[in-house]
Amino acid sequence: MRRILGDRSVPARVLAARALLILLLVPLGFYVIPRAIALVQIPTKFDESLDHGRVYNPRIVMIVEHEWNTLTALAALDRIDAALGRVRRTDAEVAAQLRTLVGQIRTGVQPVLNRTNTRVNDLLGSLDDLEAELSGLDDPVQDIRHTVTEDREKLDRILVRARQIAHEVDRASESARSAADNVAGPNG
């Protein structure tokens, strides 16, 4: 103090400011220092209050554990929300790609399919025409088949009759030889 007040080279204003500063720091120190000590002791006091609470109510430990589990679950909700955001972005990308693919199909594949459909329709029409022509040939073919069958039956009857005639001719020839042999005698 003597140094502060006794030094004559320091102006009186500076001395007054120092004195005022000391006067302000002392009450402020009495106010701030206990609070700083209390802040430093909060974790210790919290642990002590938990210990006292455990003795008083053993369920406090379970309540604290549930609170920690709740906080962990809330953190998991944040991760789920982030994952949902990624899924939404992926969904939007897939939807855009599908729209592009549909556009490509409409502009590239659909005309080809339309031309192919037209050609297939033309081919089916040609096949129908061919079937109609073949159906039209069916009646003449049936008629020819019927005629050939009738002709075959007639030829079979003619062949049977020709065999009978040939057989009768053979018998008549045999009979004529036999009669000739009888008329000519054994020497003949």
C-alpha positions in Angstrom: 0.0 0.0 0.0 2.8 2.3 0.8 4.2 1.6 -2.6 1.0 2.4 -4.3 0.4 5.6 -2.3 4.0 6.5 -1.5 5.3 6.8 -5.0 5.0 10.5 -6.0 5.8 9.9 -9.6 2.5 8.2 -10.3 -0.3 10.6 -11.0 -3.1 10.8 -8.5 -5.6 9.7 -11.0 -3.8 6.4 -11.6 -3.6 5.9 -7.9 -7.4 6.6 -7.5 -8.1 4.1 -10.3 -6.0 1.4 -8.6 -7.7 2.0 -5.3 -11.1 1.8 -6.9 -10.1 -1.3 -8.7 -9.0 -2.9 -5.5 -12.2 -1.8 -3.8 -14.2 -3.4 -6.6 -12.2 -6.6 -6.8 -12.5 -7.4 -3.1 -16.3 -7.7 -3.0 -16.3 -9.3 -6.5 -13.7 -11.8 -5.2 -16.0 -12.6 -2.2 -18.8 -13.2 -4.7 -17.0 -15.0 -7.5 -14.6 -17.3 -5.6 -17.2 -19.3 -3.7 -19.2 -19.7 -6.9 -16.1 -20.9 -8.7 -15.4 -23.4 -5.9 -19.0 -24.5 -6.0 -18.7 -25.0 -9.8 -15.6 -27.1 -9.4 -17.4 -29.2 -6.7 -20.6 -29.8 -8.7 -19.6 -33.2 -10.1 -18.5 -34.3 -6.6 -21.7 -33.0 -5.0 -23.7 -34.6 -7.8 -22.1 -38.0 -7.1 -22.7 -37.5 -3.4 -26.3 -36.6 -4.0 -26.7 -39.7 -6.2 -25.2 -41.8 -3.4 -27.5 -40.3 -0.9 -30.4 -40.8 -3.4 -29.4 -44.4 -3.8 -29.6 -44.9 -0.1 -32.9 -43.1 0.0 -34.4 -44.5 -3.1 -32.7 -47.5 -4.8 -34.7 -46.9 -8.0 -32.7 -43.8 -8.8 -30.0 -46.0 -10.4 -32.6 -47.5 -12.7 -34.1 -44.1 -13.5 -30.6 -42.9 -14.4 -30.0 -46.0 -16.6 -33.4 -45.4 -18.3 -32.4 -41.8 -18.9 -29.1 -43.0 -20.5 -31.0 -45.5 -22.6 -33.4 -42.8 -23.6 -30.5 -40.5 -24.6 -28.9 -43.4 -26.6 -32.2 -44.1 -28.3 -32.6 -40.4 -29.2 -29.1 -40.5 -30.7 -30.2 -43.6 -32.6 -33.2 -41.6 -33.8 -30.8 -39.0 -35.2 -29.0 -41.8 -37.1 -32.3 -43.2 -38.4 -33.3 -39.7 -39.5 -30.0 -39.4 -41.4 -30.5 -42.9 -42.9 -34.1 -41.9 -44.0 -32.6 -38.8 -45.7 -30.2 -41.0 -47.6 -33.0 -43.3 -48.6 -35.1 -40.4 -49.8 -32.2 -39.1 -51.9 -31.6 -42.6 -53.3 -35.4 -42.9 -54.0 -35.4 -39.6 -55.8 -32.4 -40.7 -57.9 -34.0 -44.0 -58.7 -37.2 -42.3 -59.7 -35.3 -39.9 -62.0 -33.5 -42.9 -63.6 -36.8 -44.7 -64.1 -38.4 -41.7 -65.7 -35.4 -41.5 -68.0 -35.7 -45.2 -68.8 -39.5 -44.8 -69.5 -38.7 -41.9 -71.8 -36.1 -44.0 -73.7 -38.5 -46.8 -74.0 -41.2 -44.5 -75.4 -38.9 -42.8 -77.9 -36.7 -45.8 -78.8 -38.5 -49.1 -78.2 -42.1 -48.1 -78.7 -41.8 -47.2 -82.4 -39.9 -50.5 -83.1 -42.7 -52.4 -81.3 -45.3 -50.6 -83.3 -43.6 -51.5 -86.6 -43.2 -55.1 -85.4 -46.8 -55.2 -84.4 -47.8 -54.0 -87.9 -45.6 -56.6 -89.5 -46.9 -59.3 -87.2 -50.5 -58.2 -88.1 -49.5 -58.4 -91.8 -48.0 -61.8 -91.3 -51.2 -63.0 -89.4 -53.3 -61.7 -92.3 -51.2 -63.5 -94.8 -51.4 -66.7 -92.7 -55.2 -66.3 -92.6 -55.3 -65.8 -96.4 -53.1 -69.0 -96.8 -55.4 -70.9 -94.5 -58.4 -69.8 -96.5 -56.7 -70.9 -99.7 -55.8 -74.2 -98.2 -59.3 -74.6 -96.9 -60.5 -73.9 -100.5 -58.2 -76.7 -101.8 -59.5 -79.1 -99.3 -62.8 -79.7 -101.2 -61.1 -80.5 -104.5 -58.6 -82.7 -102.8 -61.4 -84.5 -101.1 -63.1 -84.9 -104.4 -59.9 -86.2 -106.0 -59.4 -88.6 -103.1 -63.0 -89.8 -103.4 -62.6 -90.2 -107.2 -59.3 -92.1 -106.8 -60.9 -94.3 -104.1 -63.8 -95.1 -106.5 -61.3 -95.7 -109.4 -59.3 -98.0 -107.2 -62.4 -99.9 -106.2 -63.3 -100.2 -109.9 -59.8 -101.3 -110.8 -59.9 -103.9 -108.0 -63.2 -105.2 -109.3 -61.8 -105.2 -112.9 -58.7 -107.1 -111.7 -60.8 -109.6 -109.8 -62.9 -110.1 -112.9 -59.8 -110.3 -115.1 -58.4 -113.0 -112.8 -61.6 -114.9 -112.9 -61.7 -114.7 -116.7 -58.0 -115.8 -116.8 -58.8 -118.6 -114.5 -61.9 -119.6 -116.7 -59.7 -119.3 -119.8 -57.1 -121.6 -118.2 -59.9 -124.0 -117.3 -61.3 -123.8 -120.8 -57.9 -124.2 -122.3 -57.3 -127.2 -120.0 -60.7 -128.6 -120.9 -60.0 -128.1 -124.6 -56.7 -129.9 -124.4 -58.2 -132.7 -122.5 -61.0 -132.9 -125.1 -58.5 -132.8 -127.9 -56.4 -135.5 -126.3 -59.6 -137.6 -126.0 -60.5 -137.0 -129.6 -57.0 -137.7 -131.0 -56.5 -140.7 -128.9 -53.6 -142.0 -127.1 -51.4 -142.0 -130.2 -51.9 -138.5 -131.1 
